[in-house]
Amino acid sequence: MAYQVLARKWRPRSFETLVGQEHVVRALTHALSTGRLHHAYLFTGTRGVGKTTISRILAKALNCETGVTPTPCNQCAACTAIDADRFPDYVEMDAASNRGVDDMAALLDQAVYAPVQGRYKVYMIDEVHMLTGHAFNAMLKTLEEPPEHVKFIIATTDPQKIPVTVLSRCLQFNLKQMPPGHIVGHLTRLLEAEAVPFEPGALRHIAKAASGSMRDSLSLLDQAIAHGAGKVEEQAVQDMLGTVGDDHLYAVLDALRANDVQALMGAVDGMEARSLSFESALQALASLLHRIQNILRQPVELPLGAEPVVATVEKHLFPEIFVKNRQFKTSVIIVAFHDLSSRITIVQEALDLILYRQSITSRVSHIYYRTGNDPNRGIVYVNIYLFMPCLHFDTPENADSVCRSLIE
């Protein structure tokens, strides 16, 4: 039997197995239970959050041989045919390639006829915002007053492009992006069922790279299994994704704490040697600085193990913070975080500095040695220089004056 990708093999087939869209499931379940069925549903959301999946489950709920139910049996001829995409009364139309008025007219001409096999004819129009204005106008009357045996389900990733006249005729459900915790939990259950060895840290990297899309996470998991020869290991996933591991970030911060410029540049060289994304590194570093900042502002008693980064920072990176609370310069952390988080769109300037190795090395060395008898101030200059993409140092004197004003 041919291999079936995980995104298709593990597509939810009932509302109970659907992940992360509880508000939609609740509304549709109650409607199916009470018989309050609308004739048109609009599902909006980014890619891979379940729009087509919910459409198929809803079609099964409407046409299951056991009756209209929120829990289709997934065993009858109608349910299995819908899952196999061969049910004559369930039609999925791609509006991106069937966007004209003639395509819409052909669909509406077929809608007036009674169902061939099922209880309802269900038309699912995907990426409906791609329809032309004339196509939208052609469907308005039928969408408002369709035959009793017809249900419309339209889906889009860009609801702003849908005319308000169409929106007013539909029940609209906004599907949320999947939280990383939901993705990690689903991937964990999937890998256990598939008997594939894995490391939990690897799944966190996949969940982050998926950006809220469950389908993207499953595609990345397929790639990770192939990359790891049947195993999903954290280091292999980092290499595959090109993401920056926590060890690199901790190396940068350790070097800053130890006032060691060579170690700092060595950490950057290590990331460059592995062709890691410096933009991702700066974003990850901003996130880590934010968490350290929260640790500095919180009471000493933190729940150990509540989060891997918190536990690592507390136990390894800055244990003295919880005694003195000032070993690492809090003001620099706060300034660095606020700058990166508010100016992430111009982070390319910092990347350019790192990519031009000779340029940044000479500037770092110059700033460091200009401090004379105060190496602590020199390392703070390096810290600010690397973390502040918005600052432009035209001359060493300008760098000195700007950095001095920030830390004094």
N, C-alpha and C positions, 0 to 999 in steps of 0.2 A: 504494500500500500504506500502511495506517495506521502512524503512528509507534509504535514499541515502546519503552517506557521502558528505560533502561540496566540497571536492576536485573533485568529479565526477559531482555533481549537477551543480557546477559553473565553469566547464571547458569551456573556451572560444570556441565559435562555429563560429567565424568569425574573420577576421583580425582586424576589428574595435574594438572588445572587448578584444583583446590580450593586455596584460599589460607588458610594460617594454622592448620590443624587436623591437623598432621602425626601427632600421637599417635593420633588416631582413624583416619586413613587407614592407618597402619601396621598397626594391629590388624585392621581389616576386610580389608585386602589379604591378610594372612597367613591369615586364616580362610577367605577365598574360594579361595586357592591350595591350601590343604591339605584343604578340604572339611569343616572343623570349624565348621559353621554352627549357631549358636544359634537358638532359635525366637522369642526376644523381645529387642529392643534398646531401651534407653532413652537418649535424647539430651537432655541438659540444657544450658542456657546462656541468655544474654540474647538479646534480639531481634537478628536480622540477622547471626548468626554461622555459619549454615549447617545448621541442623537439618533443615529441609525439603529442602534441596539434597542433603545426604548420603542422606536417605531415598530420594530419586528415583534417585540413582546406584546405591544398593544394590539397589533394585528392578530396575534395568536389568541389574546384574551377575548377579542371580538368574534373570532371564528372557531374557537375550540368546540369540538363536538359535544363536550359536556355542558355547553351553554356559555353565555357571556359571564366571565368570571375573572377576578384578579389573579387567579392561580391556574393558568392553563396547564393541561396535563402533560404536554410535550411528548405524548405517546400516540395520539390519534393521527389520522391521515392529514388533517389540516395543519396541525402543529409541525409535524415532521416535514411537510411540503414547504411551509414558510421558512423553516430553518434551512432547508436545502435550496431555497430560492427558485422553486418551481411551482408555486401556488398560483393558479390563474387569476385569482381575485385579489392578489396583493401585487401592486405594481410600483417599482422604484424607478423614478425618472430623474436623470441627472440634468438639472437646468442649465449647467454650464455648456453642455453640448446639444441641448434641445431647448433653446431659449427663444425661439421665434414664435410669432402668433400662429403660424400653421401647425407647429408642434403642439401648442396648447389646444388649438381647435380640435386636433385629432384625438387628444386625450379626453376632452369634454364630450366629444361625439360618442365615445365608448362608454362614458359614465352613465348614460341614460339607460343602458341595458341592465337587466337583472344579473346578479352574480351567477357564475357558472357552477361553482362548487360550494362556496362558503355562504355565510350569513350576511356578510357585508363586503362590498368592494372597498378596498383601502388603497388610496393613492398617496404614495410618499414622494414628494418633490424635494430633492436635495439641492442645496446651494441655490435656493429660490431667488436670492437677490440678483442672480445673473440673468434673470428673465428680462426681456425688453419691456419698455413701457406699454406697447400694444398688447403683449402677452399678458401682462398684469390686468389690463383693462378687459381683456377677453374672458378672464376667469372670474371677474368680480360677481356677476350675477349668479353663476353656479356655486361659487364659494359662499355666497350669502344664503341661498335657498337650494341646496343640493337635493337630489332624490333621497328618500329615506334609507336606501340601502348603501349610500356612499359616505365614506369618511375621508377627509383630507388630513394629511400630516405633512407639514412643510418644515424644512429645516434650513438653517443658515448660520454662517459664521459672521455675518455682517448685517444685523437687523436694521441699521440706520438707512440702508439702501432700499428697504421695502416700503412701498407707499403706505401711508397711514390708512388708506381705504382698505387695504388688505389686513393690516394689523387689527383694525377694529372688528373684523369678522372672525378672528381666531382667539382661542385661549392660548396665551403666551406663557411659556415656561423657559426660564433662563437657567441653563445647566452650568453648574459651577466647575471651575478647574479642580482637579483632584489634589487634595493636600498630600504632601510627601508621605505622611504617616499612613494614609490609606493605600498609597501605591506600594509602599514597603510591605504592608500587611498582605496585600493581594499577591504580590510576587512571592512572598514567603510561602503562602499556602500553595501556590502554583508549583513552586520548585519542590516542595515536599511531596506533592502528588506525583510529580514527574520523576522523583527520586534523583534529583540533580544536586550534588554537593554545592554548597554556597557559603559565603561569609556575609554576615549582616551588613558590614560596612560597605560591601560592594553594592548592595541594594540601595543604600542611601545615596550613593553617587548616581545610580541609574535614575532614582526618583527625582533627584535634583535636575539632572540633565533633561528629563522628560518635560519639564516646565508645565506640570499640571495635566498632561495628556496621558491617559492610561494606554492608549494604543502605541504612542511613542515609547513608553516604558517597556511594553512587551516586545516591540521591534528591537529595542536596545538589548533586552534580555536575550533574545534569539542571537543577536550578534555577539554578546558576551559569552554565551555558551559555546558558540563556534570558536571564538577567540581563545577561550580557555580549555579547549579540547574536552568539553563535557563537564567542566567545573566553572563556577563563578567565584573568582577570587578578587579581593579588593585591589591588590596591586595591578592585576591584569586589567581590571575595569578602568582604573585610572590611566593606564597606558593606552587603552583603547579610546577612551574619551578625550584624552589630553588634558584632564583636569589636574588641578594642583592639590596635592595631598596635604593633610594637616602638618606632616613632618616638615615640609618646606616652609610653611607659615611660621611654625614654632622656631625653625632655624633662624628666620629673619628676626623674630622678636627676641630670641636668645642673644643674637649678635648685638642687637640694639641695647639690651640690658647690660651686656658685658662690655660695652664700649669698644667693640671689635669690628673695625671697618673691613678688614680682610675677610672675616667670617661672613659679614653681610654680603660682600660682593661675591664670595664663594657660593652662598645660597642662591644668588641671582644667576651665577654661572651654571649651577646645577639645573635650575629650571630651564635655562636656555639650551643646555645640552640635550635635554629631553623634549625639546620643541613644545614646551608647555605654553599655554596662552597667558601672556602677561596681563591682558585685560581681565581674564577670569581670576588671575592671581590677585589683582588689586581689588576686585569685587569680594573675593573670599577674605582678603585681609581686612577690608572694611567691615565685613560681617563679624570677623573674629574680634576686631577692636571694639566693636559695639558690645559684644558679649563681655569682654573684659571690663569695659566701662560700666556695664550693669553690675558686674561683680564688685567693682570698687564702690559703687553707690549703695549696694545692698548691705544688710547686716552680715556679720561674720558667719553665722550658722547658715550654710547653704546645703540643700539636700544633695548629698553625695550620690552620684550615679543618676541624677535626674536627667542629665544630658551629657553625652560623651565629651563635648568641648568644655563644658563647665567643670566636669570632674578632672579633665586633663589639666586645665589651667590652674585649678585649685591645688592639685596634688603635685604637679610637676613644674609648670612653667614659672609661676610666680607665687611660691608658698609664702614668701615674706610679706606679700600684700596684706595678708590677713593678720599680720602683727603690726606692721608700721603703716600700711595703707598709703604709702607715698614712695615706695622704692622705684616703681616705674612712673614716669612723669605723667600724671593724670591729665594735665592740661594739654600735653602733646597728643595723647590718645583722643581726647575730646575734639581737638582741632582737626586731627587727621580724619576722624570718622565723619564729622560734619562736612568736611570738604569733599571727601570721596562720595558720600551718599547724596549730596546735593548737586555735585558736578560730574556725575558718572558719564554724562554724554560727551565730555571733553577729556575723558581719561586717556585718549590717544596721545596726548602730549606727554604724559608720563611714560607711556609705552615707547614713544620715540626716544626718550632719554635713555631708557634701558637698552633699546636695540642698538643705539649708537654707543657701543661699549667704550671706545677710546674717549669719546667726549665726556661721558658721565664719570669715568674713572678719573680723568684729569680734574674735573670739577669737584668731585668728592675729595680727592687728595688735597686739592688747593684749599677747600673750605676747612678740612680737618687740620692742616698744618698752620693755617692762619690763626688758629685759636691759641697757639703758643703754649702756655702753661696750664691751659684749662681743657684737657681732653674730654671732660664730661660735656662741656658746651659744644665741642666739635661733633660728638656723636649725635647730639640733639639736632645740630644743623643737618647732618646726613638724614636723620629721621624725617625731619620736616621736608627736606629737599625731595626725598623719594615719595613721600605720601601726599604732596601738595601739587597736583597737576595744574592748578589754576595760577600758581606763582610763576612769574617770568623773571629770571635772574640775568639781567643784561651784563652786569659786572660783578666781580667778587665783592666790591664794596656794597652794592645793592643787595646781594645775598646776605652779607653780614648784617646790614641794618634791618632787613625784613625779618630774618630769623631771630635776631636779638629782640625785636619788638614783640615777637610771638611768645617767646619763652620767659621774658622778664616780667 
